[in-house]
């Protein structure tokens, strides 16, 4: 029986963990203090400013640019890989592991004590975006500090923590979300916005068993039964 999750209203919490030595990449990155776009968004949506961003794919190819297009919805062709992407081989291997067309791609660094209140976004609803071009977000936990997440789509409301390398896929238009960082260190979350293709929808079949996948070894593949080896 074929199994898939619904990218329009559902969400997926992976049973697998991705692994690469990305800590050295993170140490080498410089996170600019939040810019005017982030401050404006935080005030408009009543969320705190205890977070930083660094782009790996942006509308102008700069690592410091966070804002999306303002005239219409997002398409992969609008975005360019940045210096942060090319200078971070371990993080790049995680980004490339996801076989999807990507738009904005960045690290969302939530500072200690940070709380992003319950909200939803407008990746697909914004500016009459084409419903046939559905985008979702992939969140990959890059560290194991004391942080937690809450997701709710109206049918399911769940709070949980992620282990290092574990990831979530969700449509942030229809899935309300909330995060906390209770730890003493920044929480680094790789945040990929992408097209919802068949590879992504069929994660249950492709990667259904708990396992760790080393993204830099290039030794993984999927056979016809969805097993990895």
C-alpha positions in Angstrom: 0.0 0.0 0.0 1.4 3.4 -1.0 1.7 5.9 1.9 2.2 9.6 1.7 1.5 12.7 3.8 -0.6 15.6 2.7 1.6 18.7 2.1 -1.4 21.0 1.9 -2.5 20.5 5.5 -0.3 17.9 7.1 3.2 17.7 8.6 5.9 15.0 8.7 8.3 14.3 11.6 11.1 12.2 10.4 12.1 8.9 12.0 15.6 9.3 10.6 18.5 11.6 11.5 20.9 13.2 9.1 24.5 13.4 10.1 27.5 15.4 9.0 30.2 17.4 10.9 28.4 20.7 10.5 29.5 22.1 13.9 32.7 23.3 12.3 30.7 25.0 9.5 28.5 26.7 12.1 31.5 28.0 14.1 32.9 29.6 10.9 29.7 31.4 10.0 29.0 35.0 11.0 25.4 35.7 11.8 24.5 39.4 11.2 22.3 41.0 13.8 18.7 41.0 12.8 18.0 43.5 10.1 15.1 45.9 9.6 13.0 43.3 7.8 13.2 40.9 10.8 12.5 43.7 13.3 9.4 44.8 11.3 8.1 41.3 11.0 8.6 40.6 14.7 6.7 43.7 15.7 3.9 43.2 13.2 3.3 39.6 14.4 3.9 40.1 18.1 6.9 37.7 18.2 10.2 38.4 19.9 13.5 39.4 18.3 15.6 36.7 19.9 16.8 35.1 16.7 19.2 35.6 13.8 19.2 34.4 10.2 21.9 33.6 7.7 20.9 32.8 4.1 22.3 29.9 2.0 20.0 30.8 -0.9 18.5 34.3 -1.2 16.9 36.6 -3.8 20.1 38.5 -4.4 22.7 35.8 -3.6 23.8 37.6 -0.4 24.1 35.6 2.9 22.7 38.6 4.8 19.5 39.0 2.7 16.5 37.5 4.4 13.4 39.0 2.9 11.5 37.1 0.1 10.1 38.6 -3.1 7.6 41.3 -2.4 5.7 41.4 -5.7 4.5 37.8 -6.0 5.0 34.2 -4.6 8.3 32.4 -4.6 9.8 30.2 -7.3 13.1 28.4 -7.2 14.5 30.3 -10.2 14.2 33.5 -8.1 16.8 32.4 -5.7 20.7 32.2 -5.8 23.1 30.2 -3.7 25.2 32.4 -1.4 28.8 32.3 -0.2 27.6 30.6 3.1 26.4 27.7 1.0 29.6 27.3 -0.9 31.8 27.7 2.2 29.9 25.2 4.3 30.5 21.7 2.9 28.8 19.8 5.7 25.7 22.0 5.8 25.6 22.0 2.0 25.6 18.1 2.0 22.4 18.2 4.1 20.7 20.8 1.9 21.6 18.8 -1.2 20.4 15.5 0.3 16.8 16.8 -0.1 15.9 16.1 -3.7 13.6 19.1 -4.1 13.6 22.5 -5.9 14.5 25.0 -3.2 13.6 28.7 -2.8 14.8 30.6 0.3 17.2 28.5 2.4 18.7 29.7 5.6 19.7 28.9 9.2 17.3 30.2 11.8 19.3 30.7 15.0 17.0 31.1 18.0 18.9 32.6 20.9 18.7 31.4 24.5 15.3 32.2 26.1 13.8 32.9 22.7 10.1 32.1 22.1 8.4 32.3 18.7 4.7 32.5 19.6 2.0 30.4 17.9 1.5 31.7 14.3 1.3 30.7 10.7 3.0 32.1 7.6 1.9 33.0 4.0 4.3 31.1 1.7 1.5 30.0 -0.5 -1.4 32.3 0.3 0.8 35.4 -0.2 0.1 37.4 -3.3 -2.2 34.9 -5.0 0.5 32.2 -5.3 -0.4 29.4 -7.7 -1.9 26.4 -5.7 -0.3 24.1 -8.2 3.1 25.4 -7.2 2.7 24.4 -3.5 5.7 25.1 -1.3 6.6 23.6 2.1 9.4 24.1 4.6 11.9 21.6 5.9 13.4 22.2 9.3 16.5 20.3 10.2 17.7 20.4 13.8 21.5 21.1 13.8 22.1 20.8 17.5 20.7 19.1 20.5 20.1 21.9 22.9 17.0 22.2 25.1 14.4 23.4 22.6 10.9 22.4 21.7 8.3 22.8 19.0 4.5 22.9 18.8 2.6 22.1 15.5 -1.1 22.2 15.0 -3.2 21.8 11.8 -6.6 21.8 13.4 -6.8 18.0 13.7 -3.5 17.3 15.4 -1.8 19.4 18.1 1.5 18.1 19.2 4.5 19.4 21.2 7.9 17.7 21.0 11.7 18.1 20.8 14.0 17.1 18.0 17.2 15.2 18.2 20.3 16.4 16.3 19.8 15.8 12.6 16.1 15.0 12.8 13.8 17.1 10.6 10.2 18.2 10.1 8.4 19.0 6.9 5.3 21.3 7.1 3.2 23.8 5.2 3.5 26.9 7.3 0.3 28.4 5.8 -1.9 25.7 7.2 0.1 24.4 10.1 0.4 26.8 13.1 3.8 26.5 14.8 5.6 27.7 17.9 9.1 27.2 19.2 11.1 27.7 22.4 14.7 27.6 23.3 15.1 26.7 27.0 18.9 26.1 26.7 21.9 28.2 27.4 23.2 28.1 23.8 21.7 29.3 20.4 19.5 26.7 18.7 20.5 26.4 15.0 17.7 25.2 12.6 18.3 24.7 8.9 15.2 26.1 7.2 14.6 25.1 3.6 11.6 26.3 1.6 10.9 24.1 -1.4 8.5 22.7 -3.9 6.4 19.8 -2.6 7.4 17.1 -5.1 6.6 13.3 -5.1 10.0 12.5 -3.4 9.0 14.7 -0.5 5.4 13.5 -0.3 6.5 9.8 -0.2 8.9 10.1 2.8 7.0 7.3 4.6 8.0 4.8 1.9 11.4 6.1 1.1 12.7 6.6 4.7 10.3 4.7 6.9 12.7 3.1 9.3 14.6 4.9 12.1 18.2 5.2 11.0 21.1 7.7 10.7 22.2 8.8 7.3 25.6 10.4 6.8 25.0 12.9 4.1 28.7 13.4 3.2 29.4 9.7 2.5 27.2 9.5 -0.6 26.7 5.8 0.1 22.9 5.9 0.6 20.4 5.0 -2.0 16.8 3.9 -2.2 15.7 0.6 -3.9 12.3 -0.2 -5.3 11.0 -1.2 -1.8 12.0 2.0 -0.3 14.8 0.5 1.8 18.2 2.3 2.3 21.6 0.7 2.2 
